[in-house]
């Protein structure tokens, strides 16, 4: 899927200071991830189950 066809979302925790942020775009098949500072670079995708495991792990701190 072309990155311009996806609905990208940046966390509300992201500031405007150019911090290290990512954007995600969820589809039925996968979660697509890209660097918010350089959206022209290629993005990558992971399965939805893998994304849930990652977010659960990250939330634990």
N, C-alpha and C positions, 0 to 999 in steps of 0.2 A: 504494500500500500504506500502510495506517495505521501510524504510528510505534509504536503499542503492540503491533502484531503482529510487529515485527522483534526479533531478538535482538541488542541493542546491546552493543558491546565497547569498553572504554576501555583504552588502552595501559597496560602494566605500568610504564611510565616516568612515568605521571601521578602526581603527589603528592596529598596530602590538603589542601594549603594553598589550594585554590581557584584554582590556576593556569589559564592559558589552555589548555584541553584540548578535544579533540573526541572524539566517539564515532562508531564506524562500525558498520554492519550490512550484511553482504554477502548478496546473493541471487544467483541464477543470472543475472539480467539486469543487475544494477547494484550499486554500493556506495553506501549511503545514509550521509549525514554530518550530524551535528548538534552543537550547542554543548553541552558537558557541564554548563555552569553554568546553563543555562536550557533544559531539555528540553521545555518547553511551546511553544517557538518552532518554526516550521516547519523541517523538514530539507530537504536537497536531495540529489539522486542524480546520479552520473556512471556512465558505462559502465565495465565491468570493465577494458577495455583502457586507458582514460584513467586509471583509478586506478593501474594498474601503471606507466604512464609517469610519473605524479606521484610515486609512492613511489620509483621508481628515481632520478628527478631529485633529490628531497629527500635521499636517502641519500648522494648525492655531496657534500653539504654546501654 
